[in-house]
Structure formats: structure tokens, C-alpha cells
Amino acid sequence: MTSITANDLKTKGVSVLESALQQSGEAVITVRGERKYVVLDFSTYNKLREYELDIALREARDDIANGNYKTESVDEHMERVLG
């Protein structure tokens, strides 16, 4: 993973990101020596979001299969959530 300083990003702009993404597909932006941000190309980001949504769907299906859910009206739900 390529590391880019915030100062390099400020002075060189998007070109430094493009170069880093071509090398490894992702880049870490450091601020004062601390890793702060990760930049991904959009297709990689979309894949990660898809994986995240697949996991959430799997967890929801497991909850339903295990009876770990409530059936209630909207008002009952709001009362339970807001207390």
C-alpha cells in the first residue's frame, strides 16, 4: 500500500493519488506522520460495499432462522427504540 503525505497531496494534487492507485490499488494518506485516510479506486470500494451488504444480509437471515427478531407495529417499535 502506497503512503502519501497530506502535504504531497496538497502540493501535487490528484496526480499523486492516480500514481499511487496504479501501483497498488489503494493509498494511505498520512497527516503529521499518522495514518489517517485510505483512498481506493471506485470499483474496489464498490466490491467492499457489496461484501459488507452480503454479510449484513447473511446475518439478518441467520437472525430470522434463529428466531432472533420481534414482530411489532411501528408505534410499538418507536416506543421500544426511543424508550
N, C-alpha and C positions, 0 to 999 in steps of 0.2 A: 504494500500500500504506500503510495507516494504521499509525502508530507509537504505541505505548503504553509509558509508563514502568512499571517494576516497582512504583513507589510508587503510581501511579494504579490499577494492578491490585489492589494490596493494599488501598487505601482504598475503591475503588469496586466492586470485585468483578467478577463475571461480566457485569454490565450494560455495562461499558466494552468488553468483548470483543464482546458482541452488537452494540453500536453500530458498532464498527469493521468487523465482518464484514458487516453490512448495507451499509456504504459501499463496500467494495472486495473482499469475499470472503476477505480474508486480513489478518493483522495481525502486525506485528513488535513484540516486547516487548524493550525496552532495559533494561539494568541498568548503572547508572552511566555512561550515555551510549553504551554499547556494544551493538550489535545482538546479542542472544543467542538468541532463540527466534522461531519463526514459528508462528502459530495459523491453522488452516484449518477451514472447516466440514467436516463428516464426508463429505459427498458429493464435495467436491473432493479430500480425502485419498484416498478410495476410487478415484477416477479416476487419481490419480497412482500409486497402488499397482498398478492394472491396467496402466498404461503400463509400469511397471517390470517387471512379470511378463511382459508381451508381449515386451519387449526381451530378457529372460533366455531365454525360450523360443526366440526367433529366433536368439540366439547359440548355444544348445545345438543347434538344428537345423543351423546353419552348421558347427559343430564336427563333427557326425556326418557331414554331407555331405563335409567335407574330410578325414575320417579322423583327426581330432584327438581321439581317445579311447582308452581302454585297456579290455580285457576281462580281468577277473581275479576271483578268488574274494574273499570278504570278508576272509579271513585275509591274502591277498596285499595287498589294498588297505590294511588296517590296518598291515601291516608297512611298506608304502611311505609311508604318511602319518605314522606315528609314528617311523619310521626305526630 
